[in-house]
Amino acid sequence: MLKILIKARCPLCLILCAGLLQEMAACQKAGAPNAVQMPVIPFDSTPARMPGTDTTHYTYLALGDSYTIGEAVPAADTYPMQTSALLRQVFPEFGNPLVLATTGWTTVNLQDAIDARRSTLDSNFSFVTLLIGVNDQYQGGTLADYRTHFTILLKESIQLAANKASHVIVLSIPDYSVTPFGISSTVSVNIANAIDSFNAANLEISQAYGVNYLNVTDDSRQAATDLSLVASDGLHYSAREYAIWAGKLAPLMGKILQTNP
């Protein structure tokens, strides 16, 4: 049994190590101990904030579709919940996420949902994540329409994050063409190309508005050779895949809290 001794000088080190340990445990459970190599996000180790010294209450709004709500996995295994759990190890007052997402939602559906809740939706979230677009692609929406609606949603996300673009994180659209469902399609290559085009658009728009961008598409494509990353429905992703995303997202959020609270 492997024992690891960690001496962390910075709370972000703890988040990175926690994410790594979480992924190692998931790998061992899945019977593939070396299937995934966790990324390391560089950060400035000063000024350090020691765990347990921060009493600020941090809030997190997760906007999206089936990938955000975690179709076919328990709520605790979704990437927003796993991200919050990792952050809470360093920032105890980091609350559970408010998830505004439903399987099948397009950019238009998400915008309608925001509009319907506008009177009760807080506009001072510590963080807002946005992952949307797979259903625009799947339902045959045009790239031009996606660009228009995604831009509107990104503006909304910035407003909901107290107008702090640096506290908004866009996640790229995963590539479902590598899942059993996608592979069974006769146009799996076209799916992958379309996902790339939609992601090129949301990346360009994200850069224009100065928000953070996290590429999870490459991670999702590992499911082509590792079915433990796929949920039981053969289409969506498993808790293990979401742990990989959380292992990237939590250090990024921690760095933002440290340098630009």
N, C-alpha and C positions, 0 to 999 in steps of 0.2 A: 504494500500500500504506500503510495507516494505521499510524503509529508512535505509541506511547503512552509517556510518561515518567512514572513513578510515584515520588513521594517520600513514603514512608509513615512516619509518626511512631508508629504503633501496629501491633502484629501483626495485630489484627483488620482493620485497613485492608488489609493484604496478603491476608487471606482473602477479603474482599469484592472486591478487585480481581482476585484469581485466579479467583473464581467468575464475575465479569463477563467476563474474558478467555476463560475456558473456554466460556461461553455464546456469545460473539461468534464464536469459532472454529467452534462447532457450527452456528451460523446460516449462516456462510459456506459450510460444507461442505454444508449442506442446500439452499443457494441461496435462503435467505430471511433476509437480513442484518438486517432490522428486525422480525422476526415476534414476538419476545419481549422484553419489557422486564424486566430483572432487578430484584427488589426490593432495597431497602436497609434493613438492620436497624440502628437507632440503637444506639449503645453509648457508654459512658463511656471516654474516651481515656486516663484515668489510673486506676491506675498502669500504665505501659507495660511490657510484657515483650518484649524484643528476640528475634528469631528466633535459635535455636541456643543459647540460654542455659538452657533448661529440660531437665533430664535425667530427669524423672519419666516413667515408662512408663504411658501411658494405654491403657485397654482399652475395647472397645465391643461390646456385644451387640445385634444387630438381630433382633427378633422379628417374625414376620409370615407372609405367604403368598406368592403368586406375584409380587406387586409388590416384595416385599423380596428374594426370591431372584433376581428379574430374569428372569422367563420370556421366552425368545426374544431375549435380548441376552447378550453375553459377560459373564463374571463381573466383569471390570474396569469395565464400564459400568453396573453396578447403582448405585442411589443410596447404599447403605452404603459401597461401595468408592470412589466418587467423593468422598463426604464425607470419608472418611479421608485420601484423597490430598490434598485441599485443606488439611485441618488439619495434615498432616505438613509442609507448607511453612513453618509457623510453629512447630509443636510436633513436632520430629523424632522423638520417641519415641512418637508416636501410632500404635498398631499397626493392622494390618488388622482388620476386624470379624469377630467370630464370628457367623455367620448361622444362625439356627434358624428355618427357614421352608421350606415346600413348597407347590407349586401345588395349589390345591384345599382347603387347610386352613381350617377354621372355628375359632372360638374354642375349641371343645371339643378339636379335633385339636391345637391349639397347646398347650393345657393338658396334654394327655396326653403330648406330646413333652417338655415341661418336667419332668413327673413322672418320665418314664422316664430322664431324665438328671440327676435331682436330686443323686445321690451324687457326680457328677463335675463338676457345673456350679458355677463360681465364684459367690460371692455378693458380690463386691467390684468389680464392673465400674465403670469411670469413667463410662460412659454406657450407658443402655438405651433403645432406641427401640422403639415398639410401633405397628404398622400392621396391623390385623386387622378383619375384618367383612364384606368383600365376598362371601365364600362363605356366610356366615350369611344374607345377603340373597338371594343367587342361589339357594340351596337351599331357600328358603321358610321360613327360621327366623323366629320371632316377635321383635318388638322387645323384649318383656319378657325373653325368654331371652337375647337378646344383651346386654342391660343387666347381667343377673346374671353371665354368663360373662366379659364384658369387665371388670367390677369385680374379679373374682377375678384375672384376668390383670394388671390394673394393680397390684394389691397385690403380686403376684409380682414384677413389674417393679421396683417400689420396693425390695423386699427384695434383688433381684439387683444393684441399684445401691447396695449398702451402706446401705440404708435412707435414701438421700438423694433425696427426691422432686424436688428441683431438678435432679437429673441424669437424670431420666426425661423423654423427649419422645414424645408421642403424635402420630402423623401421621394426618390425616383420611383417610377412604376415598375413593379416586379415583372419578370417575363414568364408568364404561365405556359408558354409554348413547350417548356421542358417538363411540365407535369404530365402524368398519365393522360389527363383530359386533353391537354394541348397536343401531345404526341399523337393521339388518336385522330386529331384533325388532319384533313388533307392539305391544309394551308399553314402548317406550323412554321414554315420558313417565313411566310408573309406576316404571321403574328409577330415574330421576333423583330422583323424589319420595321413593322408599324410601331411596336413598343419603343424601339430606338428613336424613331422620328418624333413620337410624342414626348419622349424624355429630352431630346435635343431642344424641343420647344420650351418645356418647363424649366430646363436649365438656363436657357438664354433669358427668359423672363425673370427668373430668380436672381440672376446676376445683375440684371438691369435695376432691380428694386433693392439690391443690397442685402438680401436675406441669406441665411445659411442653406447649404445644399448637401444632402447625404445620399450617396449612390448605394442603393441596396439591390439594384438590378443584377450586378455581377454576382452578388451573394446568392440571389434567387436562382441563378443559372447553375449553381452547383447541384441543384436537385436533379439535374440530368443524369448524374452518376451516383447520387445519394438520396434514395427515396425516404430516408428518415427525416428529411427536410420537408416532406410533403404530408399534409394532413390526411386523415382517413377518407375524406371525400375524393381524393385524387386530383383536386384542383387547387385548393388553397394550401397555405403553408403551416408547418407544424410549430409547436412550442420551441423546438430546437432551432428552427430558422429564425423565429422571432427573437430568440436569445442572442443571435448574432447581431441583429439590428440593434437591440437594446445595448449590446456591448459596444456599439459605435456611438449610439445616440446619447447615452448617459455621460460619457466623458466629454462630449461636445457641450452638453448643457452645463456640466460642472465647470468647464473652462469659462463659459460665458458668465456664470454666477460669480466666479472668482475675479474676472477681469472687468466685467461690465454689468454689475448687478442691477 
